[in-house]
């Protein structure tokens, strides 16, 4: 129970990697707020988490809207009393080659993936600085370091998260706030399940371990960073990619 009594807000946690992080943290004793634009799925996940014996609630949140973020953060602290852990997980893709990429697709991805994390960090730090304690963990990506054809917007947004994370770590260490990031590689999700065996085999050739990661591989790294064991770690990136990037 490494997170017993801690209160965590996780964005984009209704499904996928975010849900895995939420379930893993709940298993370690944390109380969880599922903040997501999909309220129906968020409520389902919240009920599943509450069945583990911790407090959980679902909150509708558009991370790209400052007023929305401020409202959710205020509601969270009123309900839970403190904000100990923020996980910036909400993210979208709008893939396309650079010369064909629409400006609105660039803006949409940067608004959710990077601006959204900035807004959530800004409001969370107001709370954490007063507490003189807090853990901020942002979900980046291997493509932030390698680039990826067809993902100029996504790669840029995830690279921006690294700069944001390191800056927060330097600015707010004196207030007891730690900021770190996790950069997943190819993770086994519903999207990868739909790929043909040929495509999967080709992707795995770039992974020294020869397999896709699981959402639990990512959540384990996040839980470690959120725990007391990682109290002397800040401004760092944990790569979870099977050796794809070293």
C-alpha positions in Angstrom: 0.0 0.0 0.0 2.6 2.5 -1.1 0.1 5.2 -1.8 -2.2 4.7 1.1 -4.1 7.9 2.0 -2.8 9.9 -1.0 -5.2 11.7 -3.3 -4.6 11.5 -7.0 -6.2 13.2 -10.0 -5.6 11.4 -13.3 -6.6 13.0 -16.6 -7.8 10.9 -19.5 -8.2 8.0 -17.2 -11.5 6.6 -18.3 -9.8 3.9 -20.4 -6.5 2.6 -21.8 -3.2 3.5 -20.1 -4.9 6.1 -17.9 -7.3 3.5 -16.5 -4.5 1.1 -15.8 -2.7 3.9 -13.9 -5.9 4.6 -11.9 -6.5 0.9 -11.0 -2.8 0.4 -10.1 -2.8 3.4 -7.8 -6.1 2.4 -6.2 -4.5 -1.1 -5.5 -1.8 0.8 -3.7 -4.3 2.6 -1.5 -4.7 6.0 -3.3 -8.0 7.8 -3.6 -8.7 8.6 -7.2 -10.5 11.1 -9.4 -11.1 10.1 -13.0 -11.0 13.3 -15.0 -12.1 12.8 -18.6 -14.2 14.3 -21.3 -16.1 10.9 -21.6 -18.2 11.1 -18.4 -20.0 7.8 -19.0 -16.8 5.8 -19.2 -15.2 7.8 -16.4 -18.1 6.9 -14.1 -17.8 3.2 -15.0 -14.1 3.3 -14.2 -14.7 5.2 -11.0 -17.2 2.6 -9.8 -14.7 -0.2 -10.6 -12.0 1.6 -8.5 -14.4 2.3 -5.6 -15.0 -1.5 -5.4 -11.3 -1.8 -4.3 -12.1 0.0 -1.0 -10.8 3.5 -1.8 -12.6 6.7 -2.5 -13.2 7.5 -6.1 -15.1 10.0 -8.2 -15.6 10.9 -11.9 -15.1 14.5 -13.0 -15.9 15.8 -16.5 -12.8 17.7 -17.7 -11.7 19.3 -20.9 -8.0 19.9 -20.1 -7.6 22.5 -22.9 -10.2 24.8 -21.1 -8.6 26.9 -18.3 -12.0 27.6 -16.6 -12.8 23.9 -16.7 -9.5 22.9 -15.2 -9.7 25.5 -12.4 -13.2 24.3 -11.6 -12.2 20.6 -11.4 -9.2 21.3 -9.3 -11.3 23.3 -6.8 -13.9 20.7 -6.7 -11.3 18.0 -6.2 -9.7 19.7 -3.2 -13.1 20.4 -1.7 -14.0 16.7 -1.9 -10.6 15.0 -1.1 -9.0 17.7 1.1 -5.6 17.6 -0.6 -4.1 17.0 -4.1 -1.0 14.8 -3.6 -0.6 13.4 -7.1 -1.4 14.8 -10.6 -1.0 12.5 -13.6 -1.1 14.3 -17.0 -2.3 11.4 -19.2 -5.0 13.0 -21.4 -3.9 12.9 -25.1 -5.1 12.6 -28.6 -3.6 12.0 -32.1 -4.4 13.6 -35.5 -1.8 11.9 -37.7 -0.7 13.1 -41.2 2.4 13.9 -43.1 3.7 17.4 -42.3 2.9 18.9 -45.7 -0.7 17.6 -45.6 -1.3 18.3 -41.9 -4.2 20.7 -41.3 -3.5 23.6 -39.0 -6.6 22.6 -36.9 -5.1 19.1 -36.4 -1.9 20.6 -35.2 -3.8 22.9 -32.8 -6.0 20.2 -31.5 -3.1 17.9 -30.5 -1.0 20.7 -29.0 -4.1 22.1 -27.1 -4.9 18.8 -25.5 -1.5 17.1 -25.0 0.7 20.1 -24.1 -1.5 23.1 -23.3 -3.8 20.8 -21.3 -0.9 19.6 -19.2 0.3 23.2 -18.7 -3.1 24.3 -17.4 -3.4 21.3 -15.1 0.1 21.8 -13.7 -0.5 25.5 -13.2 -3.7 24.9 -11.1 -2.3 21.9 -9.3 0.9 23.7 -8.3 -1.2 26.5 -6.6 -2.6 23.7 -4.3 0.6 21.7 -3.9 2.8 24.7 -3.1 0.6 25.6 -0.1 0.8 22.0 1.0 4.6 22.0 0.4 4.2 18.6 -1.2 3.1 17.1 -4.5 4.0 14.7 -7.3 3.4 15.6 -10.9 3.8 12.8 -13.5 3.3 13.4 -17.2 2.9 10.8 -19.9 5.2 11.6 -22.7 6.2 9.1 -25.5 9.2 7.5 -27.2 8.4 9.6 -30.3 9.4 12.7 -28.3 13.0 11.5 -28.5 12.9 9.6 -31.9 10.3 11.5 -33.9 7.8 9.6 -36.0 6.7 10.0 -39.6 3.2 11.3 -39.8 3.2 12.6 -36.2 4.8 16.0 -36.3 2.1 17.4 -34.0 2.1 14.4 -31.5 5.9 14.2 -31.4 6.1 18.0 -30.7 3.5 17.9 -28.0 5.2 15.0 -26.2 8.6 16.6 -26.5 7.2 19.8 -25.1 6.0 17.8 -22.0 9.6 17.0 -21.3 10.7 20.6 -21.3 7.6 21.5 -19.1 8.5 18.7 -16.7 12.1 19.8 -16.2 11.2 23.4 -15.8 8.6 22.6 -13.1 11.1 20.4 -11.3 13.6 23.3 -11.1 11.0 26.0 -10.2 9.1 24.2 -7.5 11.6 21.8 -5.8 11.9 24.2 -2.9 8.1 23.8 -2.4 8.4 20.0 -2.1 7.0 19.4 -5.6 8.5 16.6 -7.7 7.9 16.6 -11.5 8.8 13.6 -13.7 7.7 12.0 -16.9 7.2 8.5 -18.3 7.8 7.9 -22.0 6.1 4.7 -23.2 7.1 3.0 -26.5 4.7 0.7 -28.3 2.1 -0.4 -25.8 -0.4 -3.2 -26.4 -3.8 -1.5 -26.6 -7.1 -1.9 -28.6 -5.4 0.0 -31.4 -2.4 -2.4 -31.7 -4.8 -5.4 -31.3 -6.4 -4.3 -34.6 -3.2 -4.4 -36.6 -2.3 -7.3 -38.8 0.3 -9.8 -37.7 2.6 -8.6 -40.5 2.4 -5.0 -39.2 2.9 -6.1 -35.6 6.0 -8.2 -36.6 7.5 -5.3 -38.5 7.0 -3.0 -35.5 8.5 -5.5 -33.1 11.7 -5.6 -35.2 12.5 -2.1 -33.7 12.1 -3.4 -30.2 15.1 -5.3 -28.8 12.9 -7.2 -26.3 10.7 -8.3 -29.2 7.3 -7.6 -27.6 4.9 -4.8 -27.1 4.6 -3.3 -23.6 1.4 -3.5 -21.6 -0.5 -0.7 -19.9 0.6 -2.2 -16.6 4.3 -1.7 -17.6 3.5 2.0 -17.8 1.4 2.2 -14.7 4.1 0.5 -12.7 6.6 3.2 -13.6 4.0 5.9 -12.7 3.2 4.3 -9.4 6.9 4.2 -8.5 7.3 7.9 -9.3 4.3 8.7 -7.2 5.6 6.7 -4.2 7.8 7.6 -1.3 10.6 5.5 -2.9 11.0 8.2 -5.6 11.1 11.2 -3.3 14.6 12.0 -4.4 13.8 11.9 -8.1 12.7 15.0 -10.0 13.1 16.3 -13.5 13.6 12.9 -14.9 12.2 10.7 -17.7 11.6 6.9 -17.2 11.6 5.2 -20.6 9.3 2.2 -20.9 9.9 0.9 -24.4 11.6 -2.5 -24.4 14.9 -1.0 -25.5 13.4 0.8 -28.6 15.2 4.0 -27.6 18.3 4.0 -25.4 
